[in-house]
Structure formats: C-alpha cells, structure tokens
Amino acid sequence: MLSSTRPRRNRRLAAATAGIASLGLLLGACSGDADEPAGEETAAEEDGGASTDEEITLTVATFNNFGYTDELLAQYEDEHPNVTVEHTTAAQAEDARTNLSTKLAAGGEGLADIEAVEVDWLSEFMQYPDLFAEMPAIDGRWVDWKVEQATTPDGKLIGYGTDIGPEAICYRSDLLEAAGLPSEREEVAEWIGGDSATWESYFDAGKEYVDASGNAWFDGAVATYQGMINQVEAAYEDPETGEPKDLASNTEVKDLYDQVITAAVDDNLSAGLEQWGDDWSAGFQNDAFATMLCPSWMTGPIEQNAGGVEGWDIADVFPGGGGNWGGSFLTVPASGDNVEAAQELADWLTSPEVQTQAFVEAGTFPSQIEAQESDEVQSFVNDFMSEAPAGAIFSSRAQAIDGAVYKGPHYFSIHQEVQNGINRVDLNGEDPEESWETSVSSVNELGL
C-alpha cells in the first residue's frame, strides 16, 4: 500500500442547477471551490492507515465485464474484515457514463465509492479534476501512455488504469473452412496481410469470403470504423488547443468514413449489426458474420453470446499494424464518504496480481507491466477460442501499439455523431453523402 501524508477531507460538492442539459455545463456548475481543491485524499499507509475497525461498505461501479468476480472481491474482504465490497455492473458503458455525469452534476450523491471510466470519455471528466480524488502515483506499475491518459496538464492523476485493448482479428474457422478459404490461425493472419496487413487487404479478404459464401465478413460498419479511427493520431480535435476540428473539412475522417461505407455496403461485407444490440447478440448464434475486430476484452462477450458455437479463433494480425480499442480506469469521486478506503481498494484492484486474474476471467488485457510479462498471462490459453494462445497473441498485439492517440474533451460527442452517420447507412440504407452531411450538421449544432 501507499503512505498517507495528508489528512482526509470529506465534503460534498455544491449541487448543480437543475435542468442544465450539456455535460460541460452540468459538471462546470459543481466543479468545486477553486481555493479548496478536492482530491487531496491519498491511499492508506502500508500498515493499513485508511483501514480502521469501523465497519464500512465500499461500492464499485463498472460496466460490461471487468473480470471482478464475487470470488475475487471476497479475497479483499478476507484481507480487510471490516470492509464489505458491493459491485454493480452497468449493461453498457454509455449507461455508466450517463449515471456518472448526472450524479456528479448533483453533487456526487448516489455515486459509488469507485467509478469506472472508459478512455473515450475520460477526457470529458478530466476538465473537472476537483470532482475526483487525486490518486497517489505508483511508479512503474503501468505502461507510460496509460498513466498519461489519466493525468491532467498540471500533473494530477485522477484514475488507476485497469485494462488496455490491443486488437487482433477474431474469426469463425468453421465458416472460413466451409468457404474453401484459409482457416488455421497462422494462415488466416497471412491471408489478411500478416505484418503488412492494411484495411484494404482485410477488406479484400472479405470480398473473397463473401463471394465464396454469400455471408457477411464482419458484424457492422461502426465496429470496424472504431478500429480505423483508433489509429488516427488526432481524429477530431487539435491536440495543441483541444479545440474541435471542422468536421466538414476533416478529410482524414471523411476518407475513413468513405472506406468503411464502401466495404460495408457496396461490397456487402457488413452484417448490418449494431454492437451490443439484441440482433448483434443473436448473430453469434446465427452464423451472421465470419470475422470481427477483436480487442482483448471482446473475447468475453464473444464467449457469452456464442455459447455452444464451435469454431471461434484468434488471428495474430491487425490491419494497419497495432491498434488499441478501449481500456478503462478506476476513479474515486471526491464526494465520497470513504475516499481513502476507496483509494486503497482501487490500488488493490489495479495491482498486477489482480489484473492478471481479471484477464484470465474476462480477457481484459492488463495495462500493468508486471502482469503483461507474467507467465500466467503469457501462457494463457482461451479454451473457447479454439484453445488459442490468447495471452501470447494479445501480448504481441500490445507490442504493436505505438502509444495512445489524442482524445480530447469533445472526442466522445463528435465520435458519436460520426458513428450515427455510419449507422444510418449501414443499418437503415440512407444515402452516404446525405448521412455525412447530417453528421456534420449535428456536430455543428453541439456548439463545441
């Protein structure tokens, strides 16, 4: 554990004015007093400084599947007999984001002691660092770029990293074999392009499959676009100023939009499914598509949805080289009643040992250096994914990541409108250019 050198201060943040709609206004209205910043709480001393004999309950709010099983949390309770841990899981990340922003705006009442934040919307909340307790630095635990993502310009760390999302290609070997195409994981990787794989080579392989099978190549255009945009160094905002780029003249984004729409619709590569929807879930049972972009954490949802279906596998390849999709952080709202104890639990939950267990449970690839290098991760085999050496594959994919791309405070809002535009075409058959213009107008109406 870490030493505590400053007194704990508990205070409720001022409530925001009711009825304000935008996230920036909501959070800005309750960002705390400038002369009394929150976030001075630290983790417990090594002898258990934050831990007392007082019986307390710590709440942890995550989304999707972080790998935090009841058995895992019971370990913490065994080591801290006065602590009860209650874990709630939102069905989707967007639900968790809405809950966090709304309750922060109301002064923090009703928030969990630990709130998980996904990287795509972390930057929104980093504009209001006083709403979060400062997390004491733990040198050498994480890959550098993971720590940088959660560090404010003035050096305040507001979250401890959980996982990262190195991307590979997950695929149905049985469907490829039935189409007379390569199906062994090494062959598939080479067929898609190997070390020189590009989006064009991935889509070209898809055309071969569609021609041979009449079936879709990937699940949906938005999911595929996500992997493409995650390779753009600064997609929607200027990293020097944080200001949004003009979407109407953003040729880098428009080119990717055109490329994925052409592949999805003109070349019939998409199954036209929106991730996390009921049709998408059912698609795993209905052989709706043969491949999908696969950050490490996606192996968990695949197994959940494709239970009883044999043939899923993982190819150690990704178009454009390396890519990171997702990854999250554990934050401690400054309004909580048990800030130091929450920091201590967040420390434990993001330790290399625990994140190794989470990876084995849910496929959430650890951001902790020691965990990545552990024998347990390196030798991990995913039985459901045709006994693929998932630990070695995602370690290889992680090494191909150059670092974090820039996602500023407006990233989530702009990205959502571009995704909406892609969905209008892929799911509803709208004209691509008209849909793009609608997205441009929608971004302009945000008034960013």
DRENVEXKOL-646723 format. One record per residue (C-alpha): chain; x, y, z; residue number from 1. Coordinates in Angstrom, 2 decimals, padded with zeros to 5 digits. Example, Ala and Ser with C-alpha at 12.3 -4.5 7.8 and 13.67 -1.06 7.14 Angstrom:
 ch       u       v       w   i
  A  012.30 -004.50  007.80   1
  A  013.67 -001.06  007.14   2
This chain:
 ch       u       v       w   i
  A  000.00  000.00  000.00   1
  A  000.97  003.64 -000.26   2
  A  001.70  006.04  002.57   3
  A -000.76  008.73  003.58   4
  A  000.82  012.09  004.35   5
  A -002.18  014.38  004.27   6
  A -005.35  014.46  006.37   7
  A -008.50  013.14  004.84   8
  A -011.10  015.74  003.94   9
  A -014.69  014.74  003.25  10
  A -017.01  017.28  001.75  11
  A -019.97  017.33 -000.57  12
  A -019.62  019.33 -003.72  13
  A -022.18  022.02 -004.45  14
  A -025.17  020.79 -006.40  15
  A -025.58  021.91 -009.98  16
  A -028.51  023.96 -011.19  17
  A -031.26  021.54 -012.15  18
  A -032.24  021.10 -015.76  19
  A -028.97  022.05 -017.47  20
  A -028.59  019.78 -020.45  21
  A -024.99  019.79 -021.62  22
  A -022.34  017.76 -019.86  23
  A -019.93  020.68 -019.74  24
  A -022.46  022.96 -018.09  25
  A -023.60  020.24 -015.75  26
  A -020.15  019.49 -014.46  27
  A -018.95  023.07 -014.62  28
  A -021.74  024.06 -012.27  29
  A -020.43  021.82 -009.50  30
  A -016.69  021.73 -010.05  31
  A -015.90  022.83 -006.51  32
  A -014.18  025.83 -004.99  33
  A -011.00  026.98 -006.66  34
  A -009.34  027.77 -003.34  35
  A -010.18  024.39 -001.81  36
  A -009.48  021.67 -004.36  37
  A -010.75  018.21 -003.77  38
  A -008.53  015.24 -004.46  39
  A -006.12  015.65 -001.54  40
  A -007.05  012.22 -000.24  41
  A -004.39  009.55 -000.56  42
  A -004.27  005.80 -000.28  43
  A -003.69  004.08  003.02  44
  A -000.41  003.62  004.82  45
  A  001.29  000.30  004.38  46
  A  000.15 -000.78  007.85  47
  A -003.45 -000.05  006.84  48
  A -003.73  003.68  007.52  49
  A -007.11  004.07  005.83  50
  A -008.31  000.81  007.31  51
  A -009.87  001.11  010.75  52
  A -012.00 -001.18  012.87  53
  A -015.07  000.72  011.70  54
  A -017.38 -001.41  009.59  55
  A -017.71  000.16  006.13  56
  A -019.20 -000.77  002.77  57
  A -017.34  000.19 -000.39  58
  A -019.27  000.30 -003.63  59
  A -017.67 -000.30 -007.03  60
  A -019.46  000.62 -010.27  61
  A -018.19 -000.83 -013.56  62
  A -019.71 -001.79 -016.93  63
  A -019.58 -004.72 -019.31  64
  A -017.17 -007.22 -017.71  65
  A -014.08 -006.10 -015.81  66
  A -013.36 -009.60 -014.54  67
  A -014.11 -008.63 -010.95  68
  A -015.86 -011.79 -009.79  69
  A -017.54 -012.30 -006.44  70
  A -014.73 -014.67 -005.54  71
  A -012.12 -012.03 -006.36  72
  A -013.80 -009.36 -004.26  73
  A -014.19 -011.86 -001.42  74
  A -010.39 -012.06 -001.31  75
  A -010.29 -008.36 -000.48  76
  A -012.94 -008.76  002.19  77
  A -010.95 -011.60  003.75  78
  A -007.89 -009.34  003.93  79
  A -009.98 -006.42  005.26  80
  A -012.52 -007.94  007.68  81
  A -014.17 -004.58  008.38  82
  A -014.87 -003.93  004.67  83
  A -017.80 -005.15  002.61  84
  A -017.48 -004.65 -001.16  85
  A -020.59 -004.24 -003.28  86
  A -020.13 -004.36 -007.06  87
  A -022.68 -003.12 -009.60  88
  A -022.29 -003.53 -013.34  89
  A -023.96 -001.37 -015.99  90
  A -025.02 -003.23 -019.10  91
  A -023.27 -000.72 -021.38  92
  A -020.54  001.86 -020.95  93
  A -022.91  004.63 -022.07  94
  A -025.21  003.84 -019.13  95
  A -022.29  004.22 -016.75  96
  A -021.22  007.49 -018.37  97
  A -024.71  008.98 -018.08  98
  A -025.01  007.92 -014.45  99
  A -021.62  009.39 -013.56 100
  A -022.16  012.73 -015.29 101
  A -025.68  013.17 -013.92 102
  A -024.76  012.38 -010.32 103
  A -021.57  014.42 -010.38 104
  A -023.71  017.34 -011.50 105
  A -025.96  016.78 -008.50 106
  A -023.05  016.98 -006.08 107
  A -021.99  013.35 -006.17 108
  A -024.89  011.96 -004.15 109
  A -025.53  008.33 -005.09 110
  A -022.21  007.67 -006.81 111
  A -020.21  004.59 -005.99 112
  A -017.04  004.93 -003.94 113
  A -015.18  003.76 -007.05 114
  A -016.45  004.64 -010.51 115
  A -015.05  003.05 -013.67 116
  A -014.44  005.40 -016.60 117
  A -013.81  004.34 -020.19 118
  A -010.96  006.02 -022.04 119
  A -013.15  007.53 -024.78 120
  A -014.99  009.68 -022.25 121
  A -012.29  010.10 -019.62 122
  A -011.17  013.41 -021.12 123
  A -014.64  014.91 -020.58 124
  A -014.36  014.42 -016.84 125
  A -010.70  015.45 -016.68 126
  A -011.89  019.00 -017.33 127
  A -013.23  018.94 -013.77 128
  A -010.43  017.32 -011.76 129
  A -011.67  018.70 -008.45 130
  A -014.60  016.31 -008.68 131
  A -012.20  013.38 -008.25 132
  A -009.77  012.46 -005.52 133
  A -006.15  012.62 -006.58 134
  A -004.71  009.13 -006.89 135
  A -001.19  008.76 -005.45 136
  A  001.39  007.86 -008.08 137
  A  002.60  004.27 -008.25 138
  A  005.81  004.37 -010.24 139
  A  006.42  001.63 -012.77 140
  A  003.07 -000.15 -012.47 141
  A  001.58  000.78 -015.84 142
  A  002.75  001.37 -019.38 143
  A  003.59  005.07 -019.58 144
  A  000.90  006.07 -022.05 145
  A -001.82  004.58 -019.83 146
  A -000.81  006.86 -016.95 147
  A -000.61  009.87 -019.28 148
  A -004.22  009.33 -020.34 149
  A -005.45  009.88 -016.77 150
  A -003.10  012.72 -015.84 151
  A -004.23  016.35 -016.07 152
  A -001.95  019.00 -017.63 153
  A -000.91  020.14 -014.15 154
  A  000.03  016.60 -013.13 155
  A -002.97  015.34 -011.17 156
  A -003.64  011.62 -011.59 157
  A -007.39  011.03 -011.40 158
  A -007.60  007.31 -012.17 159
  A -005.78  003.99 -011.87 160
  A -005.60  002.03 -015.12 161
  A -007.31 -001.33 -015.41 162
  A -007.00 -002.79 -018.90 163
  A -005.97 -001.82 -022.39 164
  A -007.45 -003.14 -025.63 165
  A -004.80 -004.45 -028.02 166
  A -006.61 -005.58 -031.17 167
  A -006.45 -008.76 -033.18 168
  A -008.95 -010.40 -035.54 169
  A -011.38 -012.94 -034.10 170
  A -012.95 -015.25 -036.66 171
  A -015.01 -018.37 -037.29 172
  A -012.63 -021.03 -038.56 173
  A -015.51 -023.34 -039.49 174
  A -017.15 -020.73 -041.71 175
  A -013.87 -019.96 -043.49 176
  A -013.14 -023.66 -043.97 177
  A -016.61 -024.25 -045.41 178
  A -015.94 -021.46 -047.90 179
  A -012.71 -023.14 -049.00 180
  A -010.53 -020.40 -047.53 181
  A -007.64 -020.40 -045.04 182
  A -008.90 -021.30 -041.55 183
  A -005.87 -022.05 -039.35 184
  A -004.91 -019.01 -037.30 185
  A -001.42 -018.59 -038.79 186
  A -002.81 -018.99 -042.32 187
  A -005.60 -016.50 -041.64 188
  A -003.11 -013.95 -040.34 189
  A -001.04 -014.24 -043.52 190
  A -004.11 -014.22 -045.77 191
  A -005.28 -010.95 -044.22 192
  A -001.83 -009.47 -044.76 193
  A  000.45 -010.56 -041.93 194
  A  002.82 -007.89 -040.71 195
  A  001.90 -005.77 -043.74 196
  A -001.87 -006.01 -043.26 197
  A -003.85 -002.93 -044.28 198
  A -007.54 -002.12 -044.20 199
  A -007.58 -002.70 -047.94 200
  A -006.10 -006.20 -047.53 201
  A -008.61 -007.00 -044.76 202
  A -011.49 -005.89 -046.96 203
  A -010.06 -007.75 -049.97 204
  A -010.02 -010.97 -047.92 205
  A -013.62 -010.19 -047.02 206
  A -014.61 -009.92 -050.66 207
  A -013.18 -013.39 -051.26 208
  A -015.21 -014.75 -048.38 209
  A -018.45 -013.03 -049.40 210
  A -018.04 -014.23 -053.00 211
  A -017.44 -017.79 -051.82 212
  A -020.11 -017.96 -049.12 213
  A -022.73 -015.28 -049.68 214
  A -022.33 -014.46 -046.00 215
  A -021.13 -011.25 -044.28 216
  A -017.47 -010.72 -043.44 217
  A -017.78 -008.52 -040.33 218
  A -020.51 -007.64 -037.84 219
  A -021.05 -003.94 -038.52 220
  A -019.54 -000.84 -040.07 221
  A -019.37  001.20 -036.85 222
  A -017.40 -001.51 -035.06 223
  A -014.97 -001.67 -037.97 224
  A -014.66  002.11 -038.15 225
  A -013.76  002.09 -034.46 226
  A -010.60  000.15 -035.20 227
  A -009.75  002.51 -038.06 228
  A -010.26  005.76 -036.18 229
  A -008.27  004.45 -033.21 230
  A -005.18  004.57 -035.43 231
  A -005.57  008.28 -036.20 232
  A -003.23  010.35 -034.06 233
  A -005.70  013.20 -033.52 234
  A -009.00  012.41 -035.19 235
  A -011.43  015.10 -034.12 236
  A -009.54  017.72 -032.09 237
  A -006.36  019.76 -032.23 238
  A -004.02  018.32 -029.57 239
  A -002.35  021.72 -029.12 240
  A -005.55  023.56 -028.24 241
  A -008.11  020.86 -027.55 242
  A -010.44  022.62 -029.96 243
  A -012.58  020.56 -032.35 244
  A -011.52  020.31 -035.95 245
  A -014.04  021.33 -038.59 246
  A -015.69  018.02 -039.45 247
  A -016.83  019.29 -042.86 248
  A -013.20  019.71 -043.98 249
  A -011.71  016.84 -041.96 250
  A -010.55  014.75 -044.90 251
  A -008.79  012.19 -042.69 252
  A -012.07  011.26 -041.01 253
  A -014.12  011.52 -044.22 254
  A -011.73  009.19 -046.05 255
  A -012.18  006.52 -043.36 256
  A -015.93  007.07 -043.42 257
  A -015.98  006.53 -047.19 258
  A -013.71  003.50 -046.99 259
  A -015.75  001.65 -044.37 260
  A -019.07  002.53 -046.04 261
  A -017.82  001.25 -049.39 262
  A -016.67 -002.00 -047.81 263
  A -019.78 -002.45 -045.70 264
  A -022.49 -001.51 -048.18 265
  A -021.12 -001.51 -051.73 266
  A -019.08 -004.67 -051.21 267
  A -021.66 -006.30 -048.91 268
  A -019.09 -007.09 -046.22 269
  A -021.24 -005.98 -043.28 270
  A -023.90 -007.98 -041.48 271
  A -025.50 -004.63 -040.64 272
  A -025.49 -005.26 -036.89 273
  A -025.00 -002.70 -034.14 274
  A -022.78 -003.94 -031.35 275
  A -024.49 -004.73 -028.04 276
  A -027.94 -004.81 -029.64 277
  A -030.20 -007.87 -029.48 278
  A -029.72 -008.62 -033.17 279
  A -025.96 -008.49 -032.74 280
  A -026.12 -010.91 -029.81 281
  A -028.33 -013.25 -031.81 282
  A -025.95 -013.02 -034.77 283
  A -023.36 -015.09 -032.94 284
  A -025.80 -017.99 -032.86 285
  A -026.98 -017.45 -036.44 286
  A -023.59 -017.52 -038.20 287
  A -024.24 -013.91 -039.23 288
  A -020.58 -012.98 -039.86 289
  A -017.18 -014.60 -040.10 290
  A -014.80 -012.07 -038.51 291
  A -014.78 -009.07 -036.22 292
  A -012.25 -006.64 -034.85 293
  A -011.24 -008.06 -031.54 294
  A -009.70 -006.07 -028.70 295
  A -008.69 -008.48 -025.96 296
  A -011.74 -007.72 -023.82 297
  A -014.06 -008.71 -026.69 298
  A -013.28 -012.40 -026.20 299
  A -015.51 -012.31 -023.13 300
  A -018.63 -011.02 -024.93 301
  A -017.96 -013.40 -027.82 302
  A -018.00 -016.37 -025.47 303
  A -021.09 -015.01 -023.71 304
  A -023.05 -014.62 -026.92 305
  A -021.66 -017.57 -028.87 306
  A -022.01 -020.21 -026.17 307
  A -022.31 -023.64 -027.77 308
  A -020.95 -022.43 -031.11 309
  A -017.65 -024.03 -032.05 310
  A -015.05 -022.54 -034.36 311
  A -014.17 -019.14 -032.89 312
  A -010.44 -018.43 -033.01 313
  A -007.98 -015.51 -032.82 314
  A -005.52 -014.46 -035.54 315
  A -002.40 -012.54 -034.54 316
  A -002.90 -009.79 -037.11 317
  A -004.48 -006.37 -037.34 318
  A -004.93 -004.01 -040.30 319
  A -002.61 -001.04 -040.16 320
  A -000.31 -002.65 -037.60 321
  A -001.24 -002.07 -033.96 322
  A -004.38 -000.65 -032.50 323
  A -005.87 -000.09 -029.08 324
  A -009.64 -000.13 -028.58 325
  A -010.82  000.81 -025.14 326
  A -009.41  000.27 -021.73 327
  A -010.65  001.83 -018.54 328
  A -009.74  003.46 -015.26 329
  A -010.95  003.34 -011.68 330
  A -011.66  006.79 -010.27 331
  A -012.67  007.86 -006.77 332
  A -015.26  010.66 -006.64 333
  A -014.16  013.35 -004.19 334
  A -017.65  013.50 -002.72 335
  A -017.46  010.00 -001.27 336
  A -017.62  009.18  002.43 337
  A -014.77  006.67  002.29 338
  A -012.25  008.24 -000.04 339
  A -009.05  006.80  001.44 340
  A -010.51  003.32  001.80 341
  A -011.76  003.53 -001.80 342
  A -008.29  004.51 -002.99 343
  A -006.87  001.52 -001.16 344
  A -009.36 -000.79 -002.88 345
  A -008.68  000.82 -006.28 346
  A -004.97  000.25 -005.68 347
  A -005.64 -003.42 -004.99 348
  A -007.99 -003.88 -007.94 349
  A -005.40 -002.45 -010.34 350
  A -002.46 -004.37 -008.94 351
  A -000.65 -006.68 -011.36 352
  A -001.81 -009.76 -009.47 353
  A -005.49 -008.84 -009.57 354
  A -005.45 -007.63 -013.17 355
  A -003.83 -010.92 -014.15 356
  A -006.79 -012.71 -012.59 357
  A -009.18 -010.36 -014.39 358
  A -007.53 -011.18 -017.72 359
  A -007.92 -014.91 -017.15 360
  A -011.56 -014.36 -016.18 361
  A -012.71 -011.87 -018.83 362
  A -009.93 -011.33 -021.36 363
  A -009.25 -007.77 -020.17 364
  A -005.60 -007.39 -021.11 365
  A -003.70 -005.75 -018.24 366
  A -002.12 -002.32 -018.53 367
  A  000.31 -003.29 -015.76 368
  A  003.81 -004.09 -016.99 369
  A  004.44 -006.81 -014.45 370
  A  001.15 -008.50 -015.30 371
  A  001.84 -008.38 -019.04 372
  A  005.17 -010.10 -018.51 373
  A  003.85 -012.74 -016.09 374
  A  003.91 -016.41 -017.01 375
  A  000.20 -016.62 -016.29 376
  A -000.62 -014.03 -018.96 377
  A  001.98 -015.14 -021.48 378
  A  000.91 -018.77 -021.33 379
  A -002.84 -018.20 -021.08 380
  A -004.92 -020.29 -023.49 381
  A -008.54 -019.40 -024.23 382
  A -010.36 -022.72 -024.40 383
  A -013.48 -021.29 -026.02 384
  A -011.49 -019.59 -028.79 385
  A -010.28 -022.97 -030.13 386
  A -007.57 -023.09 -027.46 387
  A -005.89 -020.04 -028.97 388
  A -002.79 -018.82 -027.11 389
  A -004.62 -015.61 -026.24 390
  A -002.00 -014.35 -023.80 391
  A  000.80 -014.58 -026.36 392
  A -001.36 -013.19 -029.20 393
  A -002.57 -010.14 -027.31 394
  A  000.90 -009.54 -025.90 395
  A  002.14 -009.47 -029.49 396
  A -000.67 -007.09 -030.43 397
  A  000.10 -004.87 -027.43 398
  A  003.71 -004.54 -028.54 399
  A  002.47 -003.23 -031.89 400
  A  000.72 -000.26 -030.23 401
  A  002.78  002.90 -030.66 402
  A  001.03  004.70 -027.81 403
  A -002.19  006.49 -027.05 404
  A -003.86  008.61 -029.71 405
  A -005.20  012.02 -028.71 406
  A -008.81  012.02 -027.48 407
  A -009.73  015.43 -026.13 408
  A -012.75  016.67 -024.17 409
  A -015.02  016.71 -027.23 410
  A -013.98  013.34 -028.66 411
  A -016.93  011.34 -027.40 412
  A -019.57  013.79 -028.62 413
  A -018.10  014.18 -032.11 414
  A -017.35  010.50 -032.47 415
  A -020.93  009.63 -031.55 416
  A -022.30  011.78 -034.37 417
  A -019.95  010.21 -036.92 418
  A -020.97  006.76 -035.70 419
  A -024.61  007.75 -036.03 420
  A -023.91  008.70 -039.63 421
  A -022.32  005.35 -040.38 422
  A -025.21  003.50 -038.75 423
  A -027.77  005.41 -040.79 424
  A -026.13  003.99 -043.91 425
  A -025.20  000.52 -042.67 426
  A -028.39 -000.22 -040.74 427
  A -031.01  001.90 -042.47 428
  A -029.78  002.24 -046.06 429
  A -029.50  006.04 -046.05 430
  A -027.51  007.77 -048.77 431
  A -023.85  008.01 -047.57 432
  A -023.33  011.65 -048.56 433
  A -026.62  012.79 -047.07 434
  A -025.84  010.95 -043.88 435
  A -022.38  012.53 -043.70 436
  A -023.90  015.99 -044.09 437
  A -026.33  015.19 -041.29 438
  A -023.42  014.25 -039.03 439
  A -021.60  017.48 -039.89 440
  A -024.72  019.49 -039.08 441
  A -025.26  017.58 -035.83 442
  A -021.69  018.29 -034.72 443
  A -022.09  021.97 -035.56 444
  A -025.30  022.09 -033.53 445
  A -023.42  020.86 -030.48 446
  A -021.80  024.29 -030.32 447
  A -018.44  022.92 -029.25 448
